[in-house]
Amino acid sequence: MRTLNLDLGERSYPIFIGQSLLQNPALFTPHLSSQQVLVVTNTTVAPLYLAQLKDTLSHCDKLDSVVLPDGEQHKTLGVLNTIFDTLIAQRHNRKTTLIALGGGVVGDMTGFAAACYQRGVNFIQVPTTLLSQVDSSVGGKTGVNHPQGKNMIGAFYQPQAVVIDTQVLDTLPERELSAGLAEVIKYGIIADIPFFEWLETNMPALLARESEALAYAIEVSCAIKARVVAQDEKESGIRAILNLGHTFGHAIESHQGYGDWVHGEAVGAGMVLACELSSRLGWLDAKECDRAVALIAAAGLPTEPPSGMSPDAFMRYMAIDKKVLDGGLRLVLQRGLGNAVVTGDFDAVVLQQLLQDRCIG
């Protein structure tokens, strides 16, 4: 087992990475506020892992669960209320601990519920998708979607611990594996050239789910994210580089309807657009851009926007992105591989021309 630590002073917490961790009560017990626990999961994960986790937590005096519908389209205030309904009906108090057993949607919603219930209770992240293991479970971003924009309603709220059991990836569908690799590739592009080069060599091993390769990729990804979040917990500065491709990607998700393109697919296509814009601006060498696009494609991710999405649609959704400041669009762009910047100082005409060239139909 590998253990990382996200250093946030009094809000610091461990990130455990290894096999069969769901069966280890010693990783959970120190982070429970009391013997009262609510496990939040979804209809896909519950049949696979809920009984196993409940068995691990069987020493708890009060152990309840709630099973949410699966899918990004259910990341709403209405579904969130199901968690509150269960907490209140089962008489959980402010010493309860919520445990998120699932992917990014479950983790985001459970964290937001924990931030809100009785003005804040503890929670633990147990991510079951590669994307949530390397990204959404670490850093304390929680929330739900709004029909006009992704993750527009939420809070920064840190977990007590993150328990990453790599063995659960054995049951992950291939599409979700590729989606998670989008976030892994992101870390190499924005901050770590040696890791990017390692990914170029080891992508076949990752797609084949070789355990050592996956564990290494998860560890490096979490270490990069932990380092960035420790510097900027609430995204007032450098943390925004973690959103490479996300402004374009969130626009795709909002336009297509949540769940049509999964998050990692949208981020993959979004990273291609961000790298190509950086190249057209003269900030990223064309050969480096080609390498980034090739790696994204090698992971089985889309490299083109969805057919039928117009430049105007992109601009309309990007205008309500959370990085917009004083009415000005800001993007995460590249000044070379391994060197991401958050900036509004780019030629808008070049962005418009890129979208004109890349949008089909």
Beta strands, then each sheet from edge to edge (+ up, - down):
strand 1: 2-6
strand 2: 13-18
strand 3: 36-42
strand 4: 62-68
strand 5: 97-102
strand 6: 122-127
strand 7: 141-146
strand 8: 149-156
strand 9: 162-165
strand 10: 331-334
strand 11: 340-343
sheet 1: 1+ 2- 9-
sheet 2: 4+ 3+ 5+ 6+
sheet 3: 7+ 8-
sheet 4: 10+ 11-
end
